[in-house]
Amino acid sequence: MLMASTAHAETTLKLVEVITSPERTEVLQGIVDAYEAANEGVTVEIVSLPWGQAFEKLATMVAGGDIPDVVEMPDTWLALYAGSGKLVDLEERIAGWEHGATLTEKTLAMGRQAGGKAQMIPYGFYLRAMFYNKKLLAEAGVETPPGTMEEFMEASRKVSELPGKSGYCLRGGPGGTNGWVMMAAAMNGTNAFFTEDGKSRMNEAGSVAGIQFMIDMYQKGYAPKDSVNWGFNEIVAGFYSGTCAFLDQDPDALIAIAERMPAEDFAVIPMPVGPSGKAFPTIGFAGWSIFNTTEHQDEAWELVAALSSPEANATWSKRVGVIPIHKGADQDPHFKTEQFKGWFDELNGAQYVPTVMPSYLEQWGYFGSTMVVETSQEALLGKRTAQDVADEWAAFLTAEYAKWKAAQ
């Protein structure tokens, strides 16, 4: 017995965080401190990697044998590490965990995304939903917030008739890819990126209609003129300053907006549905995974369980700006507001199908960060047609998918 406790006393777990900020590290340290207090003899060393270099730095650590026990795993890396057989399958652990049954269906589905087994427990979701300004809608004579794409366009038209106001905070600049993908999917009635035979669905008639929808919003003056260049900071400022009435964003935008707008002046609704009765809000997430090289799998699991408990996850979600992972979290007074309602409605409603970007494609980063921005700006400015950019996007993605498929 003495031997076991001595061994236990020397356990050090290495936890690597990759989406690092002072606020996140502080919250993480607080949860880890509580874990250490409850697990005498276990020390957790937190290694914080700056996000800009995190991918390369973690890959270098793993390649060099300096492998952490537990890692903060972004959705975009999960396929890489799960596919190369480096992560612990957590299915049995979750099944035997006291809080396993309260994890939402979407949480489990996302954790199983790579290979069908849970190789991470997500800690929350970045899910797109629609912010709207109640005062501007009332002033424009819009009685109920839009539920469909058609109603969204019409409400934006009415608001844009007010002097100096616009309907939609369109993100025409960096990071705008999500908007184009969601609108294309809503109008096409599916968020499948490829057909059975590997062709991109980006230039199907419905997708082209979705791209045209965005172009129309801009060209008809339902979005600010300079929004052709707007990124995250500009669209969020456009919303809280009352310049435009609608903004599609993740919960992390709520932190800046709630500081500057009274709660009674705005709310969040699900993304408007297309002709099929469905909407396809983009979803991103990260979570906790365990590398299977760990010599302390039990302790590593206990750490992941501590980080993922309802109490710890609620704290994390509130401070970091993500949607929590446990059923019933929407009853917490912090989340039981009109501001959070849209996201919970999306997570619980069958007509809202979260869209995961095909980040497994090697050139997806280039496509989303460079190609879509440049070509969509040309389309917004009337230099190219919706069909034209859709064909270019589809050709690129089809070729990328073929390369990925060949490598499997």
Buried (B, 14 or more C-beta within 10 A) or exposed (E): EEEEEEEBEEBEBBBBBBBBEEEBEEBBBBBBEBBBEEBEBBEBEBBBBEEEEBBEBBEEBBEEEEBBBBBBBBBBBBBBBBBEEBBBBBBEBBEEBEBBEBBBEBBBEBBBBBBEBBBBBBBBBBBBBBBBBBBBBEBBEBEEBBBBBBBBBBBBBBBBEBEEBBBBBBBBBBBBBBBBBBBBBBBBBBBEBBEEEEBBBBBBEBBBBBBBBBBBBBBEBBBBEEBBBBBBEBBBBBBBEBBBBBBBBBBEBBBBBBEEBEEEEBBBBBBBBBBBEBBBBBBBBBBBBBBBBBEBBEBBBBBBBBBBBBEBBBBBBBBBBBBBBBBEBBEBEEBEBEBBBBBBBBBEEEEBBBBBBBBBBEBBEEBBEEBBBEBBBBBBEEEBBBBBBBBBBBBBBBBBBEEBEEEE
